[in-house]
Amino acid sequence: MKKLLGWLFPLQGAPVKTSLFYQVELLSLDRDGRSLGSKFHAEGDGEPPQWITLDGFSQDQCIDLRPYWEQMRRQGLEDLTTDVTIRETIIKFGATRQLVDDYRLILRRPILP
């Protein structure tokens, strides 16, 4: 059987939809690395999200999930947890300041046989 984009194609017959369950969690962290709560959560069947978009001070902040999904696929991982830092430079009243937000990204996706 051949797996392609969440479908199993038997050698003969029609494609059969498979359950490609995924879970994505983004936790906000304090300066000591303790969780302050969830900023983003998604789960379901099918293709998982490729981006997380968060409200920034002056513009939206995006986290590209594609490299993490690819790393999981290449290494055969079902779970991946990593810390992510988002930096945003703002200019307010002539002063430049950098805002730093720390998060913990948790991805889960079972490996199909």
N, C-alpha and C positions, 0 to 999 in steps of 0.2 A: 504494500500500500504506500502511496506517496502523499506526504503532507504538503499543502500549498495554501498559504493565506487562510489558515483556519478550516480548511475543508479537507476531507479525506477522499481521495479519488481511488476507488477500487479499480482493479484492472478491467473489470467488466461492470457495467451498470451505472446508475446515476450517483452523483456526489452525495455524501452524507455529512451534514453539519455536525461538528464536534464542539464540545464544551471547552472553550479556551478561557477559563476563569482567570481574572487578574485582580489585583488589589494594589492601589497606590495610596500612600499616606505621606503627608508632609507635615512634620511637627516643628513648631517654632521653639527655639532654644534660648535660654538665658545665657549670660556671659560665662557661667560655670558649666554649660552643656546640659542643664536640666530642662526637661520638656515643659513648655508653657501651654501646650494644647495644640490641637490640630488646626492647621491653616488650609488644608486641602485633603479631601478624601474621595476616592472613586473606586468602584468595584463593579464587576459585571462579567458578562460573556462577550466574546468577540475580540476585536482588536483593542488593545489598551491605548490610553491617551499618549500622545507623543510630546505634548507640551503641558506645562503648568503656567498659568498667567496669574500674577498677583498684582494688586494695586501698589504702586510706588508713590513716592512723594510728589514727583512731577511727571512721571510716566509709568506705564505698566512695566513690570519686571517679569521676564520669561525664564523658565528653566526648561531646557531641551532634554527630554527623557530618552531620546533615540540612542545616544551612546551607552546609556545604562542598560537598556533592553538588549542592545547588541552585545555588550559585555556578558550579560546573563546567558544569551544564546550561545556565544562562543565558548564560555566556560562551563556550560551545562548546569547553571545555577537555577534553583527554584526561588530563592530569596536573595535580596541584595539590600543592605543597609549602608548608607554613606552620609556623611555630613556635607552640606552645601552652604556656601556663603554668597550672599548677594550684596554687591556694593553699588551705591548710587551717589553720584556727585551732584550736589545742588549749590546754587548761588542765591543767597538771600541777603538783601540789603547790602550788596557789594562784597559779602564775605563768602568764601568757598568752604563748603563742609562736605564730608563724606559720611553717608549713612551706611551702616553695616548691619545686616540681618543674617543670623545663623539659623539653619534649619537642619533637620534630619530627614532624609528621604528613605522611605521603606517601600520596596517593590516586591511583589510576590506573583509568581506565575508558574503553575505546575508544568513539568516537562511531559509532553505526550510521548507514548511509546512509538 
